[in-house]
Each structure stands twice: as C-alpha cells, then as structure tokens.
Amino acid sequence: MDTKTYENLGLHRSMSDEPGGGGREVNGRSNREIQGALSTPGDRQYHPNPEAFRAEETPRGRVTSHRDWAGARVYPGTLRDLWIYTPPAFDPKGAPPALMVFQDGGGYLDRNGPVRAAAVFDTMTAADEMPPTVGVFVMPGRLEGTPQQRSIEYDSVTDAYVRFLMEDLLPFVEDEIGCKLTADPAWRTICGISSGGICAFTAAWFRPDAFGRVLSHCGSFTAIRGGHNYPYLIRSTPRKPIRVWMQSGTADADIILGSWPQANQAVAASLEFAGYDVKFVFGEGGHSLAHGGAVFADALRWLWRPSTEPAGG
C-alpha cells in the first residue's frame, strides 16, 4: 500500500485524534481499560534477567544525556530526550560499532527498571557475547498542540520514523561518538514496547537495509494507525531480510482498538507463514516490560546468533 492510499483511507488517523476520541465508549467498553493491563498478577513472576545485575568488577560503559534535542527535521519543531551508550573502552578509531535503537528509551535504560539495558550490555560485552555496541535510547517527540505526537511517530505504518532515524538522529549520534556506525543490518537492531514495538517492526519493514534485527515487546499491531493490516501485508509481500523476536502475554491489553495478544499472535503466525526467522514468546503478563526484561538477554542472544543456526534455536 502506498502512502497516498494509506492516508486516503484514513489509516494514518487514530481514534484518539478525534475530539473526545480517547475517552470514547462502545458497548460499554473503553480504550481506558488498557490501564488494567499495565500491572497484572501475571507480571509478578517476572524479574530482571541475571545479566542486569553486573558484577562489581565488570567494566561499565558510558551514558551521555541529551535533553530537549531539537534536531528532527522529519518531525519539525519537536523536542525529545535521548541517551547514548558507548561500551567500555570504546575506541572510535576501531571497527564501526554495532547499533541498537530503543524507542521509549528511558524505560529501557532505567537503572531500577525491568530491563536495565546498559547493565545487560556491560555484562554481555564482558562475557564476549556481543560486539562493541552503541545503544541509542530515544524518547518520542514533544510538540506543543499535538498530544498524539508519540502515536504519530510510532504507530504510523510509513517510512517517516525510519527516515527520522537515518536522516536526523543517527548522523547526530555518529558525530557525538566520533565515528560511523556499522552499515551491516545484521548488527543494527531496533527495539520497543507497545507502539514502540510496532515502530521497531515498521522501521525494519520499510528499511531492512538499515535494520536487520527487530525486538518487539507487546507490539501495538492493532487498529491505531493501520498496524492491524500487517498480518495480510506480511503474508502477501515478498519476504524481507529481517529477523524478528516478539513477546506478548495472556493479560496484554484488550480494548476497542484491538486485542494485543491476538494481534501479536497473528503477526507471529504470518511471519512464520511467510518463512521469516521469527521467535514469539507468549507468557502470562500484561502490557509492560516485566516479561520482556526477564528474557532480554536471551532475546539478544537469539537475534544475534550466527545465521547458520536454525531459526528455532
């Protein structure tokens, strides 16, 4: 589907864009019910993976903070916060580092959160389980008068967000770290939860040459801005060279816009049908990073395993 048709059909618009849309009720049900999926009894069994608790002697990478960054030309006028992780003993004169981009990056970077990505990176780097990798933890843009900016950036099934990464954000990152990032899509990973999860998939879908690995937690493959069409698109489009790891749970969100458990199951089944290298982990948690954090290191190992290993490994 081309962008013009996509917009003519109104698929770029969210129910929440309409006056009063965010609080709309149908059949006595509301999208506000998603609040009940954010913390569920099923989440209590999940804890940050052991790699999130690095040993005292483990060398630590460096995280630099960039608040109110205004360099987005694809989304003019927006401000956003971002953080850049560089691995221990990083040498910009060495081989180009691998890349991992996180949408809603603050949640993944939080030192007391369910993922603690920087600590996991340090642990896995020290164990030679991953190459020197630059982590880019970026928040959605803020634009005065546009409360749905996150949804516009993350949920839209277009190439706009990946263009933002390629044309605006990553050149800034390269300037900050003093070198080019690897051009090998097998070592360029993109990750996110909820709308950030579908955003990660969409970026790789439109630019598999830029991102060859996708990590989606509770991805919003629902009727927000057209993401519910992905099962058909995946089945009817020639296979793209991307590897995808997905996670959802039985208590994930179930609202007017769709059922996240069913949507993720449908996308995973479609990827399997089309012959993709995909792994779907379906647990008992809700719409949170609790389960994703518990298996974060395992997901990275699976995504970055040699291509000669079987897809189910």
C-alpha positions as CSV (number, residue, x, y, z in Angstrom):
1,M,0.0,0.0,0.0
2,D,1.4,3.4,-1.0
3,T,1.4,6.4,1.4
4,K,-1.3,8.2,-0.6
5,T,-3.7,5.3,-0.4
6,Y,-2.9,4.8,3.2
7,E,-3.8,8.4,4.1
8,N,-6.9,8.5,1.7
9,L,-8.3,5.5,3.7
10,G,-7.8,7.4,6.9
11,L,-5.4,4.7,8.3
12,H,-2.9,7.4,9.4
13,R,-5.5,8.7,11.9
14,S,-6.2,7.4,15.4
15,M,-9.4,7.3,17.2
16,S,-7.6,9.4,19.9
17,D,-7.1,12.2,17.3
18,E,-10.9,12.8,17.3
19,P,-12.4,15.2,19.8
20,G,-13.2,13.1,22.8
21,G,-11.9,10.0,21.0
22,G,-9.5,8.9,23.7
23,G,-12.4,8.5,26.1
24,R,-14.9,7.1,23.6
25,E,-17.1,4.2,24.8
26,V,-18.6,1.5,22.6
27,N,-20.8,-1.3,24.0
28,G,-19.8,-0.2,27.5
29,R,-16.1,-0.7,26.7
30,S,-13.4,1.9,26.5
31,N,-9.8,2.3,25.5
32,R,-9.1,3.4,29.0
33,E,-9.3,-0.2,30.0
34,I,-5.7,-0.5,28.9
35,Q,-4.8,0.8,32.4
36,G,-5.7,-2.5,33.8
37,A,-3.1,-4.3,31.7
38,L,-0.2,-2.2,32.8
39,S,0.3,-4.1,36.0
40,T,-1.2,-7.6,36.3
41,P,-0.8,-10.6,38.7
42,G,0.9,-12.5,35.8
43,D,3.7,-9.9,35.8
44,R,4.7,-10.8,39.4
45,Q,6.6,-13.9,38.3
46,Y,9.0,-11.9,36.1
47,H,12.2,-10.2,37.3
48,P,15.1,-8.6,35.5
49,N,17.4,-11.1,33.9
50,P,20.6,-12.1,35.8
51,E,22.7,-10.1,33.3
52,A,21.1,-6.9,34.6
53,F,23.0,-7.4,37.9
54,R,26.6,-6.9,36.7
55,A,29.5,-7.9,38.9
56,E,31.5,-5.2,40.7
57,E,34.5,-5.9,38.5
58,T,32.6,-5.7,35.2
59,P,33.7,-2.7,33.2
60,R,30.9,-0.2,32.6
61,G,30.0,1.7,29.5
62,R,29.3,5.4,29.4
63,V,25.9,7.0,29.0
64,T,25.6,10.6,27.8
65,S,22.3,12.6,28.1
66,H,20.9,15.0,25.6
67,R,17.8,16.8,26.8
68,D,15.3,18.7,24.6
69,W,17.1,17.7,21.5
70,A,15.7,19.6,18.6
71,G,17.4,18.2,15.6
72,A,14.5,16.3,14.0
73,R,13.8,17.7,10.5
74,V,11.4,14.9,9.7
75,Y,9.3,16.0,12.7
76,P,10.0,19.7,12.7
77,G,9.5,21.6,15.9
78,T,9.7,18.6,18.1
79,L,11.8,18.3,21.2
80,R,12.9,14.9,22.7
81,D,15.3,13.5,25.2
82,L,17.8,10.8,24.3
83,W,20.7,9.0,25.8
84,I,23.7,7.4,24.0
85,Y,25.5,4.4,25.5
86,T,29.1,3.6,24.4
87,P,30.7,0.3,25.6
88,P,33.6,0.1,28.0
89,A,37.0,1.1,26.5
90,F,35.2,2.3,23.3
91,D,37.7,3.3,20.6
92,P,36.1,5.4,17.8
93,K,39.2,4.6,15.7
94,G,38.4,0.9,15.8
95,A,35.9,-1.1,13.7
96,P,32.5,0.5,13.3
97,P,30.4,-0.4,16.3
98,A,27.1,-2.3,16.2
99,L,23.9,-0.4,16.9
100,M,20.8,-0.9,18.9
101,V,18.0,1.8,19.0
102,F,15.3,1.8,21.7
103,Q,12.0,3.6,21.4
104,D,10.7,5.0,24.7
105,G,14.4,4.6,25.6
106,G,14.2,6.0,29.1
107,G,12.2,2.9,30.2
108,Y,14.8,0.5,28.8
109,L,17.7,2.5,30.3
110,D,16.2,2.9,33.8
111,R,18.8,1.5,36.3
112,N,16.0,0.3,38.5
113,G,13.6,-0.7,35.8
114,P,12.6,-4.2,34.4
115,V,15.2,-4.2,31.6
116,R,18.3,-2.2,32.7
117,A,19.8,-2.4,29.2
118,A,23.1,-0.7,29.9
119,A,23.9,-3.2,32.7
120,V,22.9,-6.1,30.4
121,F,25.2,-4.6,27.6
122,D,28.1,-4.4,30.1
123,T,27.6,-8.0,31.3
124,M,27.3,-9.5,27.8
125,T,30.2,-7.4,26.5
126,A,32.4,-8.6,29.3
127,A,31.4,-12.2,28.5
128,D,32.2,-11.7,24.8
129,E,28.5,-12.4,24.0
130,M,28.1,-9.3,21.9
131,P,30.4,-7.0,19.9
132,P,31.1,-3.3,21.0
133,T,27.6,-1.9,20.6
134,V,26.3,1.7,20.7
135,G,22.9,2.0,22.3
136,V,20.6,4.9,21.4
137,F,17.8,5.4,23.8
138,V,15.3,7.9,22.4
139,M,12.0,9.2,23.6
140,P,9.2,10.3,21.3
141,G,9.0,13.9,20.3
142,R,7.0,16.5,22.1
143,L,5.2,19.1,20.0
144,E,3.0,21.9,21.5
145,G,-0.6,21.4,20.4
146,T,0.0,17.8,19.3
147,P,-0.8,15.5,22.2
148,Q,-0.7,12.4,19.9
149,Q,2.9,13.0,18.7
150,R,4.1,9.7,20.1
151,S,1.4,7.8,18.3
152,I,2.0,9.8,15.1
153,E,5.7,8.8,15.2
154,Y,5.4,5.2,16.4
155,D,2.0,3.9,15.2
156,S,2.0,5.2,11.6
157,V,2.7,2.5,9.0
158,T,5.0,4.7,6.9
159,D,8.7,5.2,6.4
160,A,8.7,8.6,8.3
161,Y,10.2,7.3,11.6
162,V,13.0,5.3,10.0
163,R,13.8,8.4,7.8
164,F,14.0,10.4,11.1
165,L,16.5,7.9,12.4
166,M,18.6,7.7,9.2
167,E,18.5,11.4,8.3
168,D,18.4,13.1,11.6
169,L,19.2,11.1,14.7
170,L,21.9,8.6,13.7
171,P,24.1,11.3,12.0
172,F,23.9,13.2,15.3
173,V,24.9,10.1,17.2
174,E,27.8,9.4,14.9
175,D,29.0,13.0,15.4
176,E,28.8,12.5,19.1
177,I,30.7,9.2,19.3
178,G,33.3,10.3,16.7
179,C,32.8,7.5,14.2
180,K,30.5,5.8,11.8
181,L,28.2,3.0,13.0
182,T,28.3,-0.3,11.2
183,A,26.4,-0.5,7.9
184,D,25.7,-4.2,8.3
185,P,22.0,-4.6,9.0
186,A,22.6,-7.9,10.9
187,W,24.2,-5.8,13.6
188,R,21.7,-2.9,13.6
189,T,18.9,-3.8,15.9
190,I,15.8,-1.8,16.8
191,C,13.6,-2.3,19.8
192,G,10.4,-1.0,21.5
193,I,7.4,-1.7,23.6
194,S,3.7,-1.2,22.7
195,S,3.6,1.5,20.0
196,G,7.4,1.5,20.1
197,G,7.3,-2.2,19.3
198,I,5.3,-1.8,16.1
199,C,7.5,1.2,15.3
200,A,10.6,-1.0,15.5
201,F,9.0,-3.5,13.1
202,T,7.9,-0.8,10.8
203,A,11.4,0.7,10.6
204,A,12.8,-2.6,9.5
205,W,9.9,-3.4,7.2
206,F,10.5,-0.2,5.2
207,R,14.3,-0.2,5.5
208,P,15.6,-3.8,6.0
209,D,18.9,-2.5,4.7
210,A,19.1,-0.2,7.8
211,F,17.8,-2.5,10.5
212,G,18.0,-6.3,10.1
213,R,17.0,-7.2,13.7
214,V,13.8,-6.4,15.5
215,L,12.8,-6.8,19.1
216,S,9.2,-6.1,19.9
217,H,7.6,-6.2,23.4
218,C,3.8,-6.2,23.4
219,G,3.8,-4.6,20.0
220,S,0.7,-2.5,19.1
221,F,-0.2,-4.3,15.9
222,T,-3.8,-3.1,16.3
223,A,-6.2,-0.6,14.7
224,I,-4.5,2.6,15.9
225,R,-3.0,3.9,12.6
226,G,-3.2,0.8,10.3
227,G,-1.0,-1.7,12.1
228,H,-3.8,-4.3,12.1
229,N,-3.1,-4.7,8.4
230,Y,0.4,-6.2,9.0
231,P,-0.7,-9.9,9.0
232,Y,-2.0,-9.6,5.5
233,L,0.9,-7.4,4.3
234,I,3.4,-9.9,5.7
235,R,1.7,-12.8,4.0
236,S,1.3,-11.1,0.7
237,T,4.7,-9.3,0.4
238,P,7.9,-10.9,-0.7
239,R,9.9,-11.8,2.4
240,K,12.3,-9.2,3.7
241,P,15.8,-10.0,5.1
242,I,14.9,-9.3,8.8
243,R,15.0,-11.4,12.0
244,V,12.2,-10.8,14.5
245,W,11.8,-11.6,18.2
246,M,8.4,-10.8,19.7
247,Q,6.8,-11.0,23.2
248,S,3.3,-10.7,24.5
249,G,1.2,-12.3,27.2
250,T,-2.3,-13.5,28.0
251,A,-3.0,-10.4,30.1
252,D,-1.8,-7.9,27.5
253,A,-4.1,-5.1,26.5
254,D,-7.6,-5.9,25.1
255,I,-9.5,-2.7,24.2
256,I,-11.7,-1.2,21.4
257,L,-8.6,-0.7,19.2
258,G,-7.9,-4.4,19.4
259,S,-6.6,-7.4,21.3
260,W,-2.8,-7.2,21.8
261,P,-2.5,-11.0,22.5
262,Q,-4.4,-11.8,19.3
263,A,-2.7,-9.2,17.2
264,N,0.8,-10.4,18.2
265,Q,-0.2,-14.0,17.7
266,A,-1.5,-13.1,14.2
267,V,1.7,-11.2,13.3
268,A,3.9,-14.0,14.6
269,A,1.9,-16.6,12.6
270,S,2.1,-14.5,9.5
271,L,5.8,-14.2,9.8
272,E,6.1,-17.9,10.3
273,F,3.8,-18.5,7.3
274,A,6.0,-16.2,5.1
275,G,9.2,-18.0,6.1
276,Y,10.7,-15.4,8.4
277,D,13.3,-16.1,11.0
278,V,11.0,-15.3,13.9
279,K,10.6,-16.2,17.6
280,F,7.5,-15.5,19.6
281,V,7.5,-15.7,23.4
282,F,4.0,-15.7,24.8
283,G,3.7,-15.6,28.6
284,E,1.2,-14.7,31.3
285,G,2.0,-11.0,31.8
286,G,0.3,-7.8,30.8
287,H,1.2,-4.7,28.8
288,S,4.6,-4.0,30.4
289,L,8.3,-4.7,30.2
290,A,8.2,-7.2,33.1
291,H,8.4,-10.3,30.9
292,G,10.5,-8.7,28.2
293,G,13.0,-7.6,30.8
294,A,13.2,-11.1,32.2
295,V,14.2,-12.6,28.9
296,F,16.0,-9.5,27.4
297,A,19.5,-11.1,27.3
298,D,18.1,-14.3,25.8
299,A,16.4,-12.3,23.1
300,L,19.6,-10.5,22.2
301,R,21.5,-13.9,22.0
302,W,18.8,-15.2,19.7
303,L,18.7,-12.1,17.5
304,W,22.5,-12.0,17.2
305,R,23.2,-15.7,16.8
306,P,25.0,-16.8,13.6
307,S,22.7,-17.0,10.6
308,T,23.7,-20.6,10.1
309,E,21.9,-21.7,13.2
310,P,18.3,-23.0,12.9
311,A,15.6,-20.4,13.3
312,G,14.1,-22.2,16.3
313,G,17.4,-22.1,18.3
